[in-house]
Amino acid sequence: MTSLILAMMPILVLIWMMTKQNGIPSYIALPLTALFVAALQIFYFQTDLTLIWANVVAGSLSAITPISIIAGAILMNRMMCLSGAENTISRWLEGISRNKVAQLMIIGWAFAFMIEGASGFGTPAAIAAPILVGLGFPPLQVAMLALVMNSVPVSFGAVGTPTWFGFSNLGLSDSALLEIGQQSAMIHFFAAFVIPVLALRFVTSWTEIRRNYVFILLSTLSCTIPYFLFAQWNYEFPALVGGAIGMTISIGLAKLNVGLGKVAASADDSNTSKQVVSRGEIFKAMTPTILLIVILIVTRIKQLGIKSMLTDATEAFSVSLGGFGDFSVSQALIFKLSNILGTNVAWAYKALYVPALVPFLLVVLISIPLFKLKSSMVKQVFTETGSRIKMPFITLIGALIMVKLMMAGGENSPILIIGMAFADLMGTNWQFASAYLGALGAFFSGSATVSNLTFGGIQQTIATTVGLPETTILALQSVGGAMGNMVCINNIIAVSTILGISNKEGYIIKRTVIPMIIYGLIAAVMSTFI
């Protein structure tokens, strides 16, 4: 019991620091929590000091992955803003429908659904949220909407990575993976009747939601029906296909004003002619986004062969750094530091596969001549990006060191102690709590994939031990990792940074945790029918 209390203490302290009145900023709270975990590991769990330092090094280096993605997303956002493309897209979307709910569903739901299916890595919120802010929605409310909306497609994000890679170390057959995908898709399908509505509530009133509910329902189903059907025979493309079909249908419904309440006339209506955007303008403004999606798709679908090229781990050269570890670079520019401080701890960065250089930086470089940006404007794009990522970098280093230390220690690691304690407590009722363990993993690691990799083995063991269906428990783990995106520290930091929101992480978590809890309850109920 003492071990469990101490293992949970850092989580509770972190939540308290970030959610209390006048909460402590994340760039202070997270490094302090990491220090707390290190002290527990040394003085209570008696983890080897060298192993702790190795995890500190690996955690610090791991921050390069999310911060490079954030930097790439901000870079593209600033380019779209300063080039005028963002303004053109906003005027076009207003032309499709002036109804705010329609705009939120098209961009915050369907468009983000499709981007998640292609890429993951937090890019849906990074791309969709700035467009919504450009349409006049308040940044803080948009951040919460984006986090909650980006949950249903996540189990099949980045062309199914959380499913096929997240459970890759469990020795499952292809048919078992397909069954996990089918069951998680069914749970997500039913959760989607509630989640978009809860997300919309952050931005608009219940009155507006009721007035436009038919459109909300049709837009939701236009994504989730093909998503569910596709998951019956494939676990890579459901989110990508569902999002693409859903966005097309949602735009068509909005243009025909199907299921939408009337929008009150405004003074701007007299200037309607000024709002007309030509097809050429739309195409030019959308070119960076189209390029982004196309590059993400062709680099994530393994059958095309480009993915294997970008993830080729064949060593190009290596060098020994003595007692610090061994550094190597692969033919696909995968930078790897292994045997850190003589331990089995390692770090790697896939420079060409992590969506930073490709596609974000690449698309920005292509867009500079496309929009004929002046050198002063290009400089401003890069300068503003650099100034925005300084504090988040410190925050992410603290977060990832904390994650690494929570997972250090094998069977005696704090995170495994928490997981096994939950299992002992719940027994055969474990399926009612299973999704929340997956969410806890996403909260810490910042990734549904990492949550599945970390807790998949625990969930599999628990299922076998207490006699529950293995695929059902793993489907709940997958759903949990997806719904954990709502409270995931990394994602909150990323979307807040991109939207220029400071020191609101605790405020966001206190509000997004409510739909996450509801999601978990839906998952628990649905698991009884599987």
MARVEXFI-359007 format. One line per field, with one value per residue (C-alpha): residue number from 0; residue in three letters; chain; x, y, z. Coordinates in steps of 0.2 Angstrom, whole numbers, plus 5000, padded with zeros to 4 digits. Example, Ala and Ser with C-alpha at 12.3 -4.5 7.8 and 13.67 -1.06 7.14 Angstrom:
2
seti <- c(0 1) .
sedren <- c(ALA SER) .
roti <- c(A A) .
east <- c(5062 5068) .
north <- c(4978 4995) .
up <- c(5039 5036) .
//
This chain:
530
seti <- c(0 1 2 3 4 5 6 7 8 9 10 11 12 13 14 15 16 17 18 19 20 21 22 23 24 25 26 27 28 29 30 31 32 33 34 35 36 37 38 39 40 41 42 43 44 45 46 47 48 49 50 51 52 53 54 55 56 57 58 59 60 61 62 63 64 65 66 67 68 69 70 71 72 73 74 75 76 77 78 79 80 81 82 83 84 85 86 87 88 89 90 91 92 93 94 95 96 97 98 99 100 101 102 103 104 105 106 107 108 109 110 111 112 113 114 115 116 117 118 119 120 121 122 123 124 125 126 127 128 129 130 131 132 133 134 135 136 137 138 139 140 141 142 143 144 145 146 147 148 149 150 151 152 153 154 155 156 157 158 159 160 161 162 163 164 165 166 167 168 169 170 171 172 173 174 175 176 177 178 179 180 181 182 183 184 185 186 187 188 189 190 191 192 193 194 195 196 197 198 199 200 201 202 203 204 205 206 207 208 209 210 211 212 213 214 215 216 217 218 219 220 221 222 223 224 225 226 227 228 229 230 231 232 233 234 235 236 237 238 239 240 241 242 243 244 245 246 247 248 249 250 251 252 253 254 255 256 257 258 259 260 261 262 263 264 265 266 267 268 269 270 271 272 273 274 275 276 277 278 279 280 281 282 283 284 285 286 287 288 289 290 291 292 293 294 295 296 297 298 299 300 301 302 303 304 305 306 307 308 309 310 311 312 313 314 315 316 317 318 319 320 321 322 323 324 325 326 327 328 329 330 331 332 333 334 335 336 337 338 339 340 341 342 343 344 345 346 347 348 349 350 351 352 353 354 355 356 357 358 359 360 361 362 363 364 365 366 367 368 369 370 371 372 373 374 375 376 377 378 379 380 381 382 383 384 385 386 387 388 389 390 391 392 393 394 395 396 397 398 399 400 401 402 403 404 405 406 407 408 409 410 411 412 413 414 415 416 417 418 419 420 421 422 423 424 425 426 427 428 429 430 431 432 433 434 435 436 437 438 439 440 441 442 443 444 445 446 447 448 449 450 451 452 453 454 455 456 457 458 459 460 461 462 463 464 465 466 467 468 469 470 471 472 473 474 475 476 477 478 479 480 481 482 483 484 485 486 487 488 489 490 491 492 493 494 495 496 497 498 499 500 501 502 503 504 505 506 507 508 509 510 511 512 513 514 515 516 517 518 519 520 521 522 523 524 525 526 527 528 529) .
sedren <- c(MET THR SER LEU ILE LEU ALA MET MET PRO ILE LEU VAL LEU ILE TRP MET MET THR LYS GLN ASN GLY ILE PRO SER TYR ILE ALA LEU PRO LEU THR ALA LEU PHE VAL ALA ALA LEU GLN ILE PHE TYR PHE GLN THR ASP LEU THR LEU ILE TRP ALA ASN VAL VAL ALA GLY SER LEU SER ALA ILE THR PRO ILE SER ILE ILE ALA GLY ALA ILE LEU MET ASN ARG MET MET CYS LEU SER GLY ALA GLU ASN THR ILE SER ARG TRP LEU GLU GLY ILE SER ARG ASN LYS VAL ALA GLN LEU MET ILE ILE GLY TRP ALA PHE ALA PHE MET ILE GLU GLY ALA SER GLY PHE GLY THR PRO ALA ALA ILE ALA ALA PRO ILE LEU VAL GLY LEU GLY PHE PRO PRO LEU GLN VAL ALA MET LEU ALA LEU VAL MET ASN SER VAL PRO VAL SER PHE GLY ALA VAL GLY THR PRO THR TRP PHE GLY PHE SER ASN LEU GLY LEU SER ASP SER ALA LEU LEU GLU ILE GLY GLN GLN SER ALA MET ILE HIS PHE PHE ALA ALA PHE VAL ILE PRO VAL LEU ALA LEU ARG PHE VAL THR SER TRP THR GLU ILE ARG ARG ASN TYR VAL PHE ILE LEU LEU SER THR LEU SER CYS THR ILE PRO TYR PHE LEU PHE ALA GLN TRP ASN TYR GLU PHE PRO ALA LEU VAL GLY GLY ALA ILE GLY MET THR ILE SER ILE GLY LEU ALA LYS LEU ASN VAL GLY LEU GLY LYS VAL ALA ALA SER ALA ASP ASP SER ASN THR SER LYS GLN VAL VAL SER ARG GLY GLU ILE PHE LYS ALA MET THR PRO THR ILE LEU LEU ILE VAL ILE LEU ILE VAL THR ARG ILE LYS GLN LEU GLY ILE LYS SER MET LEU THR ASP ALA THR GLU ALA PHE SER VAL SER LEU GLY GLY PHE GLY ASP PHE SER VAL SER GLN ALA LEU ILE PHE LYS LEU SER ASN ILE LEU GLY THR ASN VAL ALA TRP ALA TYR LYS ALA LEU TYR VAL PRO ALA LEU VAL PRO PHE LEU LEU VAL VAL LEU ILE SER ILE PRO LEU PHE LYS LEU LYS SER SER MET VAL LYS GLN VAL PHE THR GLU THR GLY SER ARG ILE LYS MET PRO PHE ILE THR LEU ILE GLY ALA LEU ILE MET VAL LYS LEU MET MET ALA GLY GLY GLU ASN SER PRO ILE LEU ILE ILE GLY MET ALA PHE ALA ASP LEU MET GLY THR ASN TRP GLN PHE ALA SER ALA TYR LEU GLY ALA LEU GLY ALA PHE PHE SER GLY SER ALA THR VAL SER ASN LEU THR PHE GLY GLY ILE GLN GLN THR ILE ALA THR THR VAL GLY LEU PRO GLU THR THR ILE LEU ALA LEU GLN SER VAL GLY GLY ALA MET GLY ASN MET VAL CYS ILE ASN ASN ILE ILE ALA VAL SER THR ILE LEU GLY ILE SER ASN LYS GLU GLY TYR ILE ILE LYS ARG THR VAL ILE PRO MET ILE ILE TYR GLY LEU ILE ALA ALA VAL MET SER THR PHE ILE) .
roti <- c(A A A A A A A A A A A A A A A A A A A A A A A A A A A A A A A A A A A A A A A A A A A A A A A A A A A A A A A A A A A A A A A A A A A A A A A A A A A A A A A A A A A A A A A A A A A A A A A A A A A A A A A A A A A A A A A A A A A A A A A A A A A A A A A A A A A A A A A A A A A A A A A A A A A A A A A A A A A A A A A A A A A A A A A A A A A A A A A A A A A A A A A A A A A A A A A A A A A A A A A A A A A A A A A A A A A A A A A A A A A A A A A A A A A A A A A A A A A A A A A A A A A A A A A A A A A A A A A A A A A A A A A A A A A A A A A A A A A A A A A A A A A A A A A A A A A A A A A A A A A A A A A A A A A A A A A A A A A A A A A A A A A A A A A A A A A A A A A A A A A A A A A A A A A A A A A A A A A A A A A A A A A A A A A A A A A A A A A A A A A A A A A A A A A A A A A A A A A A A A A A A A A A A A A A A A A A A A A A A A A A A A A A A A A A A A A A A A A A A A A A A A A A A A A A A A A A A A A A A A A A A A A A A A A A A A A A A A A A A A A A A A A A A A A A A A A A A A A A A A A A A A A A A A A A A A A A A A A A A A A A A A A A A A A A A A) .
east <- c(5000 5014 5022 5005 5003 5020 5019 5003 5009 5019 5003 4992 5005 5006 4988 4986 5000 4993 4974 4974 4969 4983 4991 5009 5015 5019 5037 5039 5027 5033 5052 5047 5037 5052 5063 5050 5050 5069 5069 5056 5066 5082 5077 5061 5062 5081 5083 5101 5107 5115 5099 5090 5103 5102 5083 5086 5097 5084 5070 5079 5083 5065 5059 5066 5052 5037 5046 5051 5033 5027 5040 5035 5016 5019 5031 5017 5004 5014 5017 4999 4995 5007 5005 4986 4982 4973 4962 4957 4953 4943 4933 4930 4923 4912 4906 4901 4891 4891 4884 4897 4892 4894 4912 4917 4911 4919 4936 4936 4928 4929 4945 4954 4948 4956 4972 4973 4971 4985 4997 4993 5007 4996 4995 4976 4975 4990 4982 4964 4964 4973 4960 4946 4955 4956 4937 4935 4933 4942 4959 4957 4940 4946 4961 4949 4937 4952 4958 4941 4937 4953 4949 4938 4950 4965 4966 4968 4979 4995 4988 4984 5000 4993 4985 4998 5013 5006 5003 5017 5026 5012 5014 4997 4991 4984 4967 4968 4974 4959 4947 4955 4952 4934 4930 4938 4930 4913 4916 4922 4907 4895 4905 4905 4886 4891 4909 4907 4893 4903 4917 4906 4899 4917 4914 4895 4879 4867 4854 4865 4869 4850 4846 4859 4859 4853 4868 4880 4873 4874 4892 4897 4889 4897 4914 4910 4899 4913 4926 4917 4913 4932 4938 4929 4942 4957 4965 4976 4964 4947 4951 4959 4944 4931 4938 4939 4922 4915 4923 4916 4898 4899 4904 4890 4877 4883 4881 4863 4860 4854 4850 4857 4847 4845 4859 4854 4858 4872 4880 4892 4879 4879 4897 4894 4901 4918 4917 4917 4933 4937 4942 4959 4961 4955 4966 4981 4977 4974 4989 5000 4987 4984 5003 5004 4990 4997 5014 5008 4998 5011 5024 5013 5006 5019 5013 5019 5037 5042 5038 5051 5064 5061 5062 5077 5087 5102 5117 5127 5140 5142 5154 5157 5155 5164 5154 5141 5134 5135 5129 5124 5115 5105 5103 5086 5094 5088 5099 5101 5110 5110 5118 5116 5128 5131 5112 5100 5091 5091 5084 5081 5075 5068 5072 5064 5048 5044 5032 5043 5056 5044 5031 5030 5047 5046 5029 5034 5050 5039 5026 5038 5040 5022 5016 5031 5035 5048 5064 5058 5042 5051 5063 5047 5040 5056 5058 5041 5042 5058 5051 5036 5045 5057 5046 5037 5054 5058 5040 5042 5059 5052 5037 5047 5060 5045 5038 5054 5057 5039 5042 5060 5063 5054 5042 5045 5042 5029 5018 5017 5014 4999 4992 4994 4985 4971 4970 4970 4957 4945 4947 4934 4927 4943 4934 4926 4942 4953 4951 4956 4973 4975 4971 4984 4997 4992 4992 5010 5018 5009 5004 4991 5004 5016 5002 4998 5016 5018 5002 4997 5007 4999 4982 4985 4992 4977 4965 4973 4974 4956 4948 4942 4943 4960 4955 4941 4953 4966 4952 4948 4966 4967 4951 4958 4974 4964 4952 4968 4972 4960 4971 4988 5001 5011 4995 4989 5006 5007 4990 4992 5009 5003 4988 4998 4990 5001 5000 4982 4987 4979 4963 4962 4964 4951 4938 4944 4944 4925 4922 4936 4928 4911 4921 4928 4910 4903 4918 4915 4896 4899 4912 4898 4890 4905) .
north <- c(5000 5012 5009 5012 5029 5035 5029 5040 5054 5063 5062 5069 5083 5088 5089 5099 5111 5114 5115 5124 5142 5153 5136 5134 5136 5119 5124 5125 5111 5098 5099 5100 5084 5076 5080 5073 5056 5055 5057 5043 5032 5035 5035 5023 5012 5012 5012 5012 5030 5027 5021 5037 5048 5038 5041 5059 5060 5050 5061 5077 5071 5064 5082 5085 5075 5085 5102 5099 5095 5110 5121 5114 5117 5135 5138 5133 5143 5159 5157 5154 5169 5181 5176 5179 5161 5159 5174 5168 5151 5159 5170 5154 5144 5159 5158 5139 5143 5158 5146 5144 5126 5121 5129 5120 5103 5105 5110 5105 5088 5081 5090 5085 5067 5066 5074 5062 5047 5053 5058 5059 5066 5080 5088 5088 5101 5110 5112 5114 5125 5140 5140 5141 5155 5164 5162 5172 5159 5162 5153 5145 5138 5132 5123 5113 5109 5103 5092 5084 5082 5073 5057 5046 5044 5042 5023 5023 5038 5040 5025 5014 5016 5015 4998 4989 4996 5000 4981 4975 4968 4956 4943 4945 4937 4949 4942 4947 4965 4966 4961 4974 4987 4981 4982 4999 5006 5001 5009 5025 5024 5025 5038 5049 5052 5062 5068 5081 5089 5090 5098 5111 5116 5123 5136 5138 5137 5123 5133 5134 5115 5111 5122 5114 5096 5088 5094 5090 5072 5070 5077 5065 5050 5055 5052 5037 5026 5024 5023 5009 5000 5001 4995 4978 4973 4985 4993 5006 5017 5019 5037 5043 5036 5041 5059 5062 5056 5065 5081 5080 5076 5090 5103 5098 5098 5115 5122 5115 5122 5104 5103 5120 5134 5151 5163 5181 5194 5205 5221 5211 5204 5221 5217 5199 5203 5207 5190 5180 5170 5164 5145 5151 5160 5145 5133 5143 5146 5128 5122 5121 5111 5100 5097 5093 5080 5072 5071 5064 5050 5045 5044 5034 5021 5007 4999 5014 5010 5028 5024 5011 5022 5036 5023 5013 5009 5002 5010 5023 5026 5025 5032 5027 5041 5031 5029 5041 5028 5024 5036 5031 5038 5027 5029 5037 5050 5041 5048 5035 5036 5018 5011 5027 5028 5009 5005 4998 5015 5022 5037 5039 5053 5049 5065 5062 5053 5064 5077 5091 5093 5082 5089 5105 5113 5106 5113 5130 5131 5127 5140 5154 5156 5151 5166 5177 5181 5195 5191 5201 5191 5175 5181 5186 5168 5160 5173 5171 5152 5153 5165 5154 5137 5142 5139 5124 5116 5117 5111 5096 5091 5091 5081 5068 5066 5063 5050 5041 5040 5034 5020 5016 5001 4986 4977 4990 5005 5017 5016 4997 4997 5008 4997 4981 4989 4994 4976 4968 4980 4977 4958 4952 4970 4976 4980 4995 5003 4997 5012 5024 5015 5018 5036 5037 5031 5044 5058 5054 5049 5061 5047 5033 5023 5024 5021 5005 5000 5003 4996 4983 4970 4974 4974 4957 4949 4956 4949 4932 4932 4937 4927 4942 4942 4948 4957 4966 4972 4978 4987 4996 5000 5007 5018 5024 5029 5039 5047 5052 5064 5076 5078 5073 5086 5086 5089 5103 5111 5110 5117 5131 5136 5136 5147 5158 5153 5154 5146 5138 5120 5117 5126 5116 5099 5103 5105 5092 5078 5078 5072 5060 5052 5051 5043 5030 5026 5024 5012 5002 5000 4996 4983 4973 4971 4965) .
up <- c(5000 5004 4987 4978 4988 4984 4966 4964 4974 4959 4949 4962 4966 4948 4946 4961 4956 4939 4943 4959 4960 4953 4947 4945 4926 4918 4914 4933 4939 4927 4931 4950 4948 4938 4953 4965 4955 4955 4974 4976 4964 4974 4992 4992 4976 4977 4959 4952 4951 4934 4927 4934 4925 4909 4909 4913 4897 4887 4893 4889 4871 4869 4870 4853 4845 4851 4851 4833 4828 4837 4829 4812 4815 4821 4806 4794 4805 4804 4785 4782 4792 4785 4767 4769 4765 4782 4779 4762 4769 4783 4770 4760 4775 4779 4762 4764 4779 4791 4804 4818 4822 4804 4804 4820 4814 4797 4803 4821 4818 4800 4794 4810 4809 4792 4797 4812 4801 4790 4803 4822 4832 4838 4820 4819 4833 4827 4809 4813 4829 4820 4806 4819 4828 4811 4809 4825 4838 4855 4856 4874 4869 4853 4861 4872 4858 4847 4861 4864 4846 4842 4852 4842 4827 4837 4838 4819 4819 4808 4797 4812 4821 4839 4834 4823 4831 4849 4851 4841 4856 4862 4849 4842 4826 4812 4815 4833 4829 4817 4830 4842 4829 4826 4844 4847 4832 4839 4856 4847 4836 4850 4860 4845 4848 4864 4862 4848 4857 4873 4863 4855 4872 4876 4861 4859 4870 4872 4863 4847 4849 4850 4835 4824 4831 4815 4806 4821 4820 4801 4801 4815 4806 4790 4798 4810 4798 4785 4799 4808 4792 4786 4803 4799 4787 4790 4805 4796 4786 4795 4802 4785 4775 4787 4789 4770 4767 4782 4777 4759 4765 4779 4767 4755 4769 4775 4758 4757 4774 4779 4798 4802 4811 4803 4806 4811 4798 4802 4796 4786 4775 4765 4760 4754 4737 4746 4754 4737 4735 4718 4715 4710 4727 4737 4728 4731 4749 4752 4742 4758 4767 4752 4750 4769 4768 4752 4759 4776 4766 4754 4768 4780 4769 4770 4753 4744 4749 4755 4773 4773 4765 4779 4793 4786 4802 4792 4800 4790 4803 4822 4835 4853 4866 4879 4895 4889 4876 4857 4844 4827 4811 4799 4781 4784 4796 4812 4826 4839 4856 4864 4880 4888 4903 4901 4903 4891 4890 4872 4862 4844 4833 4815 4807 4790 4798 4813 4805 4807 4793 4782 4779 4789 4785 4767 4764 4771 4760 4745 4750 4751 4732 4729 4740 4734 4752 4755 4765 4779 4780 4780 4794 4804 4801 4808 4822 4829 4828 4838 4852 4854 4858 4871 4887 4880 4877 4895 4899 4888 4895 4912 4906 4897 4911 4923 4911 4909 4928 4931 4919 4926 4937 4927 4938 4952 4942 4949 4933 4934 4953 4949 4935 4945 4960 4949 4943 4960 4966 4951 4948 4935 4934 4927 4910 4919 4923 4909 4897 4911 4913 4894 4897 4911 4899 4886 4900 4904 4888 4876 4864 4862 4853 4868 4880 4871 4870 4889 4896 4882 4891 4908 4901 4892 4908 4918 4905 4906 4925 4928 4914 4903 4884 4878 4863 4872 4886 4873 4863 4879 4881 4864 4867 4883 4875 4862 4875 4885 4871 4880 4895 4888 4894 4878 4867 4878 4878 4859 4855 4868 4861 4843 4848 4859 4876 4891 4908 4905 4906 4923 4917 4902 4911 4924 4910 4897 4910 4912 4894 4896 4911 4901 4887 4899 4906 4888 4884 4900 4896 4878 4883 4891 4874 4864) .
//
